Amino acid sequence: MSKKEVDKQKKKISKKKMILAVKIVKSKKSGSYTFENKMVSSSEEMKIFFKK
């Protein structure tokens, strides 16, 4: 790869915004709470993550 191609790829990666989504889930068996973390890039992914 040339230097220009590498620079373009770095710019594309840095422009993408990521959101840390944290979901608190209560265990049915023990009653304790657990946390599920996921890096999400779009609002559609976030909706799917919280529906599960």
JOCOR-V19200 format. One record per backbone hydrogen bond with DSSP energy under -0.5 kcal/mol. NH is the residue of the N-H (numbers start at 1). CO is the residue of the C=O. E is the energy in kcal/mol with one decimal. If there is no record, write none. Layout:
BEGIN
nh co e
NH CO E
NH CO E
END
This chain:
BEGIN
nh co e
6 2 -1.7
7 3 -2.1
8 4 -2.1
9 5 -2.0
10 6 -2.0
11 7 -1.9
12 8 -2.0
13 9 -2.0
14 10 -2.2
15 11 -1.4
16 12 -0.8
16 13 -0.7
19 40 -3.3
21 19 -0.8
21 38 -3.0
23 36 -2.7
25 23 -0.6
25 34 -2.9
27 32 -3.4
31 27 -0.8
34 25 -2.9
36 23 -2.7
38 21 -1.8
40 19 -3.4
40 38 -0.6
46 42 -1.5
47 43 -2.1
48 44 -2.0
49 45 -2.3
50 46 -2.1
51 47 -1.2
52 48 -1.2
END
